[in-house]
Amino acid sequence: MKKNGFVKFGIDHLSPSNVNKFIAAPDVWTASYLYKIKFPGGYNMIRGSAVEAGVERGIWKPDASLEECVEVAQRYFREHTRLMRDQYDEIEKHKPMIEQMVTLALEELREYGPPQKPPLGERQNKVEIPIRFKKGPDGLINAYGYLDFYFPDYNVVYDLKTTAKAPSGWPLGHGIQAAFYQKAVEKKFKRKPIVRFLYALTRKKNPLVTLELESEDADRYIQIMKRTVIGMEKLLSKFDTKQEILDVIPYNPESFYWSDARSIAAELYGAAAA
């Protein structure tokens, strides 16, 4: 029996971030998931991870002071930028942002009490749904995701985002992620949850924004995700090598993904990356 495209290229599962990257930056998706290249993270990405570390300390350790949680985040940022250029200036630049984000996010989230504990040894609760991309027994692939926080007493999922700009509505990628969470949590816990994304912003005025997923939006985003998975498999099934796929996927050198990955671009695209 002919292998489906995912099996052919050793892809045994998907995720919302995988699907979103295929939509937004298919060249980066090809490099990441077919060539197995890990892209470097910039200061803003590390800031987001640092804020998550501080907020998680305050959620899982309710008696931790805000000062302790902020210090956890600041230490994470220092440690993970140690070998990067202009580290001292960037630490001073991001320090007040990190403090504001951690403090305000914890003040918001701690009102919901304890979230659902992940399995022993795990950092987050894993959820999944199967996605059908064609008929037949080999026409399904599982999509996995990990919850930031699920508060069972309120039946609400919160996902924390850190960014400079407040969204005026659901960005496509976040909408797909939120709809996936809703469907996957309903499958796992047998209750359809409320899904909210909490945006902790760098600005001083109105530095927290919350978006809540509506039912009609959730249905549309799930359909977009399924349609994308179908297209992804069809692309993979058409070619035999990753080089052939790289050759037909458009390369966008102005994408922010490539800004700190010029050496990777040069390796993959040669003169076109110059």
C-alpha positions in Angstrom: 0.0 0.0 0.0 1.3 3.4 -0.9 2.4 5.5 2.1 0.6 8.7 2.9 2.6 11.9 2.8 3.1 12.1 6.5 4.4 8.6 6.9 6.6 9.1 3.9 8.4 12.0 5.6 8.4 10.6 9.1 5.8 12.9 10.5 3.8 10.9 13.1 1.8 13.8 14.6 0.9 17.4 14.1 0.2 20.4 16.4 -1.5 23.8 16.0 1.9 25.5 15.8 3.0 23.0 13.1 -0.2 23.8 11.1 0.1 27.5 11.7 3.7 27.6 10.5 2.7 25.8 7.3 0.1 28.5 6.7 2.2 31.5 7.6 5.7 30.5 6.5 5.8 27.3 4.4 9.5 27.8 3.8 10.2 27.8 7.5 7.9 24.9 8.0 9.9 22.9 5.4 13.2 23.8 7.1 11.8 23.0 10.6 9.9 19.8 10.0 11.5 18.2 6.9 15.1 19.3 7.4 14.8 19.2 11.2 16.5 22.6 11.6 16.0 24.4 14.9 15.7 28.2 14.5 17.4 30.5 17.0 15.1 32.4 19.3 15.4 36.2 19.6 15.1 38.4 22.7 11.3 38.8 22.4 10.8 35.0 22.2 13.0 34.5 25.2 11.1 37.2 27.1 7.9 35.3 26.4 9.3 32.1 27.8 10.7 34.0 30.8 7.3 35.4 31.6 5.7 32.0 31.3 8.3 30.6 33.8 7.4 33.4 36.3 3.7 33.0 35.9 3.9 29.2 36.2 5.8 29.6 39.5 3.0 31.8 40.8 0.2 29.5 39.6 1.7 26.2 40.8 3.1 27.7 44.0 0.2 29.9 45.3 2.2 31.1 48.3 5.0 32.5 46.2 5.2 36.2 46.3 5.0 38.3 43.2 8.6 39.4 43.8 9.7 35.8 43.8 7.8 35.1 40.5 9.3 38.1 38.8 12.8 37.1 39.9 12.2 33.6 38.4 11.3 35.3 35.1 14.2 37.7 35.2 16.7 34.9 36.0 15.4 32.9 33.1 15.9 35.8 30.8 19.4 36.4 32.0 20.4 32.7 31.7 18.9 32.2 28.2 20.5 35.3 26.7 24.0 34.8 28.2 25.7 34.2 24.8 23.7 36.7 22.8 24.9 40.1 21.5 24.1 43.3 23.5 22.9 41.2 26.5 23.3 43.9 29.1 21.4 46.5 27.2 18.6 44.0 26.4 18.3 42.9 30.0 17.8 46.5 31.1 15.3 47.1 28.2 13.2 44.0 29.0 13.4 44.0 32.8 10.4 46.4 33.4 8.4 44.6 30.7 8.9 41.3 32.3 8.0 42.6 35.7 4.8 44.2 34.4 3.7 41.1 32.4 4.3 38.6 35.2 2.7 40.8 37.9 -0.5 41.6 35.9 -0.9 38.1 34.5 -0.7 36.5 37.9 -3.1 39.0 39.4 -5.6 38.0 36.7 -5.1 34.2 36.7 -4.8 33.6 40.5 -8.4 34.6 40.9 -9.5 31.3 39.4 -7.8 29.1 42.0 -5.8 26.0 41.3 -5.7 24.7 37.7 -5.9 21.1 36.6 -2.6 19.5 37.6 -0.7 17.8 34.7 0.4 14.2 35.1 3.4 13.5 37.5 6.6 14.7 35.8 4.9 16.7 33.1 4.9 20.5 32.9 1.5 20.9 31.1 -1.6 18.9 30.3 -1.4 17.2 26.9 -4.5 17.2 24.8 -5.1 15.7 21.3 -7.6 15.2 18.5 -7.4 13.0 15.4 -7.7 14.8 12.1 -8.9 13.0 9.0 -7.2 14.1 5.7 -8.5 11.3 3.5 -10.7 8.2 3.5 -9.3 4.9 4.7 -7.5 3.5 7.7 -4.3 5.4 7.0 -6.2 8.7 6.6 -5.9 10.0 10.2 -3.2 11.8 12.0 -3.2 12.9 15.6 -2.7 16.6 16.5 -1.2 17.3 20.0 -1.3 20.4 22.1 -0.3 21.5 25.6 -2.5 23.7 27.8 -1.1 26.6 29.7 -3.8 26.5 32.3 -7.2 24.7 32.6 -9.3 25.8 35.6 -11.8 23.0 36.1 -13.9 24.8 38.7 -14.7 27.5 36.0 -14.3 25.1 33.0 -12.1 27.7 31.4 -8.8 27.4 29.4 -6.4 30.2 29.6 -3.4 30.6 27.2 -0.9 33.3 28.0 0.6 35.4 25.2 3.2 38.1 25.4 3.4 40.7 22.7 3.9 44.4 22.0 0.6 45.0 20.0 -2.9 44.2 21.2 -4.9 42.2 18.8 -8.2 43.8 17.6 -9.6 40.3 17.0 -8.4 36.7 16.7 -5.3 36.4 14.6 -5.7 33.3 12.4 -3.0 31.3 14.1 -4.3 32.0 17.6 -7.8 31.3 16.5 -6.8 27.9 15.2 -4.9 27.2 18.4 -7.9 28.3 20.6 -10.4 26.2 18.6 -8.1 23.2 18.8 -7.9 23.6 22.6 -11.6 23.7 22.9 -12.2 20.6 20.9 -9.3 18.7 22.5 -10.2 19.6 26.1 -13.8 18.6 25.4 -12.6 15.2 24.2 -10.3 14.8 27.2 -12.4 16.1 30.1 -15.9 15.5 28.6 -16.9 19.2 28.9 -16.8 21.9 26.3 -14.7 24.7 27.9 -14.5 28.4 27.6 -11.2 29.3 25.9 -9.6 32.6 26.6 -6.3 34.0 25.4 -4.7 36.5 27.8 -2.4 39.0 26.1 0.2 40.5 28.4 1.5 43.6 26.6 4.5 45.8 26.7 2.5 49.0 26.8 1.7 50.8 30.0 -1.9 51.7 29.1 -4.4 48.8 29.2 -1.5 46.3 29.3 -3.9 43.2 29.5 -6.3 42.2 26.7 -8.5 39.0 26.8 -10.1 37.4 23.8 -12.8 34.7 24.3 -13.5 32.2 21.6 -17.1 32.2 20.2 -18.7 29.0 18.9 -19.1 30.2 15.3 -15.4 31.2 15.2 -14.3 27.9 16.7 -16.1 25.9 14.0 -14.5 28.0 11.2 -11.0 27.8 12.6 -11.3 24.0 13.0 -12.3 23.7 9.4 -9.4 25.9 8.3 -7.1 23.6 10.3 -8.5 20.5 8.7 -8.3 21.9 5.3 -4.7 22.9 5.8 -3.8 19.3 7.0 -5.4 17.9 3.9 -3.3 20.2 1.7 -0.2 19.5 3.7 -0.5 15.7 3.1 -1.3 16.2 -0.6 1.9 18.2 -1.0 4.0 15.6 0.9 2.5 12.8 -1.1 3.4 14.4 -4.5 7.2 14.4 -3.9 9.8 11.8 -2.9 12.5 14.1 -1.3 12.6 17.1 0.9 14.7 18.9 -1.7 11.9 18.6 -4.2 9.5 20.2 -1.7 12.0 23.0 -0.9 12.3 23.7 -4.6 8.6 24.4 -5.0 7.8 26.2 -1.7 8.2 30.0 -2.0 11.1 31.5 0.0 10.3 34.7 1.9 13.6 36.3 3.0 11.7 39.2 4.7 9.9 36.9 7.1 11.0 37.6 10.7 11.9 33.9 11.1 14.9 34.4 8.9 16.2 37.6 10.6 18.4 35.7 13.0 18.9 32.7 10.8 20.9 33.9 7.8 23.3 31.1 7.9 20.5 28.6 7.8 19.0 30.4 4.8 22.3 30.4 3.0 22.7 26.7 3.6 19.2 26.0 2.1 18.9 28.7 -0.6 22.4 29.6 -1.5 22.7 32.8 -3.5 18.9 33.6 -3.1 19.5 34.1 0.6 22.4 36.6 0.1 
